[in-house]
Amino acid sequence: MEMRQLEYFVAVAEERNFTRAAERVHISQSGVSAQIRRLERELGAELFHRSARTATLTVAGKAALEHARAALAAAEAVGQAVGEVTDLIRGRLTVGMVIGCTVTPLFDALAAFHRAHPGVEISLLEDNSDRLVEGVRAGTIDLALIGTATATPDGLNALTIISERLVTAVPAGHPLAEQRRVTLRDLTAHPLVCMPPGTGLRAVFDHACAAQSLQPAIALQASSADAIADLAARGLGVAVLSESMAANHRDRLTARTIDDVETSALLALVWKSPHSPALRELLLHSRQAFTEPDPT
């Protein structure tokens, strides 16, 4: 039994698909399949129910999964322990980032960390905030930049990066552009363009509507603030954005703070207890990148 076999086994179990698992571990699908078959022969049991689209764990596979994860964690811990003694940090970090949100300081932090610790492999993935939080809780993601309605998601540590009010953004000539004060009820009288469920901004908006028993008409949804602004500029709906998102489109959209939505939309870094030296170092670089003053 080899460590790489356990790594491939865990990847297939988590991805539920041999093709995605192969992409994750950076080898061919046939290579993953061959190593899993070899592992099954050594163990004397099939680990997966295989179909054309999915691979689900058998009873034997479920029994083996946590032990495989523990073995991989133990092997990584050995390398980390030696690395700490020799001042050389190695390992792997998976960083998550909410879809449609390009935050330069995060990239600055990753670049600085990579220069300081080139022995650490970094993976970056995009997803919606809910799934990123689930990944951090499950341990498949080490650090994630998420949109959220709560300062600290249950069971996680968090560093708030941005806290902003919700705004509506409309093109010139729209009735809401002529109002000095816009309420949630004013807004929900129009078809809306906003982020999809699972995003922090949408959670703030949905909670605010529910508190007033309002049922907004969501005409269109997009994961990118630029796409939402483009749709609103073309008259396809009233945009719901954060203050900084709307500010990027002030040349073609008029923004009005939604007066009676006081809960802020937050952008935050979240992580579990930073047991690994690599994660602790990345957090240091991230705090520095996000707290340094903007030179402009």
ABEGO torsion letter per residue (X at the ends): XBAAAAAAAAAAAAAGBAAAAAAAAGBBAAAAAAAAAAAAAAAGBBABBBBAABBBBBAAAAAAAAAAAAAAAAAAAAAAAAAAAAGBBBEBBBBBBBBGBBBAAAAAAAAAAAAABAABBBBBBBBBAAAAAAAAAAGABABBBBBBABABBBGBBBBBABBBBBBBBBBBGBAAAABABBBAAAAAABBBBBBBBGBAAAAAAAAAAAAAGBBBBBABBBABAAAAAAAAAAGAEBBBBBAAAAAAAAAABBBBBBAABABBBBBBBBBBBBABAAAAAAAAAAAAAAABBBAX
